Amino acid sequence: MPRYQIKTELKQDWYLLLLIVAILIGGLLIAPALPENMATHWNIDGKADGYSPRLTGILMLPLLALGIYLMMLVLPVIDPRRENYPNFLKVYRVLRSVLVLFMLGLHLLTIGYNLGYPIQIDRIVLLGLGILLTLLGRFLPQIKHNYFVGIRTPWTLASEEVWLKTHQLGGKLFMGAGIIIMLSFFLPARLRFWFTIGSVIGVSLVTMVYSYLFYRQQNNQ
């Protein structure tokens, strides 16, 4: 099986890099139409309550997306279990792309809001988060044992079998949480917020406790 190579991944992801550059340039071109202080944070009622200078608002999320991309590009090279990445490379590429596109989507929503379009950012962001978690749940069971990507608890990292079982359960739970968050789109703002927080915390706690209990079971046999 071929090794993971950064040069190959860069060729594979040319469209992501082109999109990041295009969005950065586009933001700079439309800068005169944006307010000097851009809304960049919204409260749980969907009201803007945080502002940033125009240049920060234009650059922040695209550069963050680029940082996430570069980090995910390098992680397989420094992971002590780097030999496992070729076994789930297609999934890793999908997750890398989805995370970058999610951040760029947030940026475009922010730009649109600051240009005066009637965008309900709180609703759309939670819908996007629900889709993101559903996709994550779909692919979690395919992620092989590694130190950077997936459900990383002391017990999943210590045992490949615990890793496998936890990710099988986690995949179902994350998909469920994503669907719940998407359905909350129709609820009032505060209920949407608490459904989201409750779903994410609930899934995190259940998978952590499950990995611990399964690890203890395996080691007490």
N, C-alpha and C positions, 0 to 999 in steps of 0.2 A: 504494500500500500504506500502511495507517495506521501512524503512529508508535507507538513504545513509550511508554506513559503509566503512571506510578505509580498514579494514581487508579484506572485500569481494572484493574490487577493486584491492587490491594487488594480490589476488589469480587470479583475472580475467586477470591481466596484466603481469603475470609471464614471458611471452615471450618478452615483452618490456624490462624488467629489465635484463633478460638473454642476450638480444641483446646488450644492453648498456655495460654490463660487458665484453662480448665477443669482442666488438669493442675496448674497452679500452685495454684489454690484447693483442689483435692483434696488435694494434698500438705500444705498448711497445716492442713487439717481433720483429717488423720490423723496429724499430727505427734506427738501424745501417745503413739501406739502405736509410734513408731519409737525406736530407741536414741539416746542423747545423742550418741554418736559412730558415724556410719554408715559401713559398708564402702563405699568408692567406687573401689577399685582392686584388681585381682586379678592374680596372677602367672601364668606360663605353665602352671602345674599346676592352675589354677582355684581357688587358695586366696586368700582375701582378705588383702592385705598393705598396704593403705593405708586410712586412715579420715579422715573430715571431720566437723566439727560438724554437728548435725542440720539447722540452717537452711541451711547451705551445701549439704548433700546434697539438700535439697528444692528449692532454687532454681537450683543450678548448671547442670544440663543443660537445663531448660526455658528459662532465660535465654540459654544458649548457642545453643539452637535458634532463639530469637527473634532473636539477633544475626546468625546465619547468614542467616535469612530477610530481615532488613532490609538486610544487605549485598548479597544477591543482588537485592533489589528496586531498589537504587540503582545497582549496577554498570553496567547498560545506559545509564544517563543520562550517566555520566562517561566511558564508553568512546569513544576516538577513532573507532572503527568502529561507533558506535551504530546506524548505518543498516542494519547486517546483522541485528540482533536480530529484527525482524519476520519475517525469512525462516526463523527456527527458533524462533519464540516458543512453539509448543506443546511442543516438546522442552525448552525452557528452563523452562517451567512445571512439567513433569514432574520434571526434575532438582531444581528448587527444592523441590518437595513431597516428593520421596523423601528428600532430605538432612534436611529438618526432621523427617519421620516417623521416620527412622532414629535421630536424636538423642532424640526423645521415647520411642521404643521402648527405647533404652538406659536412659533414666530410669525407665520403668515396671519394667524388669527389676531395676534397683537397688533401687527401693522394695520390690518383691516379695521380694527376697533379704533385705532388712533387716527385713521383717515376719516372716521365719522360714520362707518357702516354700522347698522344696528345688529351687532353680533352679541349673542348671549354666550359669552365665553365660558361661564361656569357650567352650563349645560353641555356645550360642545366638548369641552375638555374632559368632563366625566365620561361622556360617550366614547371619546377616544381612549381614555384609560380603560374602560370596560373592554373595548376591542383588543387593546394591548394585552390585558390580563388573560383574555380568552385565547389569544394566539399563543401566549406564553404557556398556558395550560396544555394547549394542543401539542406543543413540542417538548415540554419538560421530560416526559418519559424517554425521549430519544437522546437526551444529553448524557454522555458518558462521564465516568468518574474524573473530576478535575478539581482544581483549587480555586477557580475564579467564577465559573458560570453555573448557576443552578441553586439548589437548596443546600447551602453550606452550613452545616452544624458540626460540632466536634464529632458527632456520631456518624454522620454521613461521610465525613472525610476519613474516618478511621476504618470504614468497612464498605466495600463495593456492594455487598448485598443490601446493607442498610440504605446505601445511596439509591439503589435500584427500586426498592420497595417504597421508599419515601417519595421518590419522584413519580412513581406510578400513582400514589395517593395524591400527591401535590398537584399533578396534572389535572385530575378531576376537580379538586377543590379550587384551583385557580380559574378553571373554565367556569365553574359555578359562580365564583365571586365576580368574574367578568360579566356574566349574564345578569346577575343581580344589579350590578352597577349600571349596565345599559338600560335595564328596565326602570331604574330609579329616575331616568331622564324625565319621566312624566310626573314626578313628585315635586312638592315644594322644595325650595332651595335647602333649607336646613335639614329636611329629611334626606335629601340626596346626599348631603355631606355626611350625615351619621351612618347611612347605609354604606357609603364608600369606606369610611374609616373602620366601621365594624367588620366589613367583609375582609379588608386587607389584614387587619390585626388578627381576626379570627383564623384566617388561613395560615398566617405566620405562626401563631401559637400552636395550632393543631399539628402542623407538619413538624415543628420543633419537638413537641412532646412525643409524637409518634416515633420520630427517629431515635429518641432517647429510650423509649420503652422497647422498641424492636431491637435496639443494640443490646440492652440488658437481657432480653430474652435469648438472643443469639449467644451471649457470653455465659449464660447460666445453664446452657444445655450440657 
